[in-house]
Amino acid sequence: MTTYGTIPISSSEGGSDRLKFISKAKERMRSGLSTTKPWKEMIVNIHSLNFPSSFSEGISRIKKNYSYFLTNYAIIVLFVVFISLLWHPISLIVFIVMMLIWVFLYFLRDEPLVIFHRQIGDRVVFIVLSIVTIIALLLTRATWNILISLLVGVVVVGIHALLRKTDDLFVDEEEAFGKRPLNESVSS
């Protein structure tokens, strides 16, 4: 067996399972963040911003920019929500706990989730986690703060998507229109 530059870790060590999990987690996070487009390309190029000439061009820009900058837009919206929760410490703690739950139950899983000997699909996990997150945040009594911050994040993203010209963007059609599974494994 050839291991090209890696140090093999025997499974007899007590911490090897944790090391494997941590290395897989790092790999999955890098893979997920690799879909982030360069921030310089998104924001700094002032020449790529102007108003669309028609309504249909505006809708087309929004769709293409949304497909191209999806991860960047998600980071922006989550950052706005995070900033708004700084004045609500309990909500911030709930938000961070829910993010960790999402990371472990949805993003870092290599194998299907099995509960009571039944396999749970990615869509079910996504829907249940979304509902639990919303309910948990609403129970912290920061409802208006969260809704307003989500609205602000969506408006900021929408304005960028409308004003950013799409002439220099390349969007993979299959990726843009959801023809791949929700939670693809890194190795595929």
C-alpha angles and dihedrals in degrees: 000000000000119000103183103213099335125118110231115231118207117228091227091078115096096228097042094096090053091047091050091049092048093048091048090048092051091048093050092047091049090048092050094046091046088075088064110107119226110281089219090060091048103045116009100058099087092177090068092064123090141121118277116250095227142016092252091051089051092053090047091051092049092051095046095043091046090053093045100042098032096127092043091050092049090051091050094051093046090048092052090050090047092051091048091053094056088091091050105057096181091052090047091053091048090048092052093045091050090049089054091049089051091050094051101037100037116014103036099042117114095176130049116271111255122197121176090350091304123117114232117209125230093249092054091048090048093049095045093047091048092051093045091048093051093046093046092051093045090052089059089069094236091112098130092043091053094044093048092047090049089050091049091049092048092047092050091048091045093051091050092047090050097047101039112094113230100205093107098042126102115202123187105230096215092049093045097053100043102255091144129072120274095242112030118184119244095238095059 
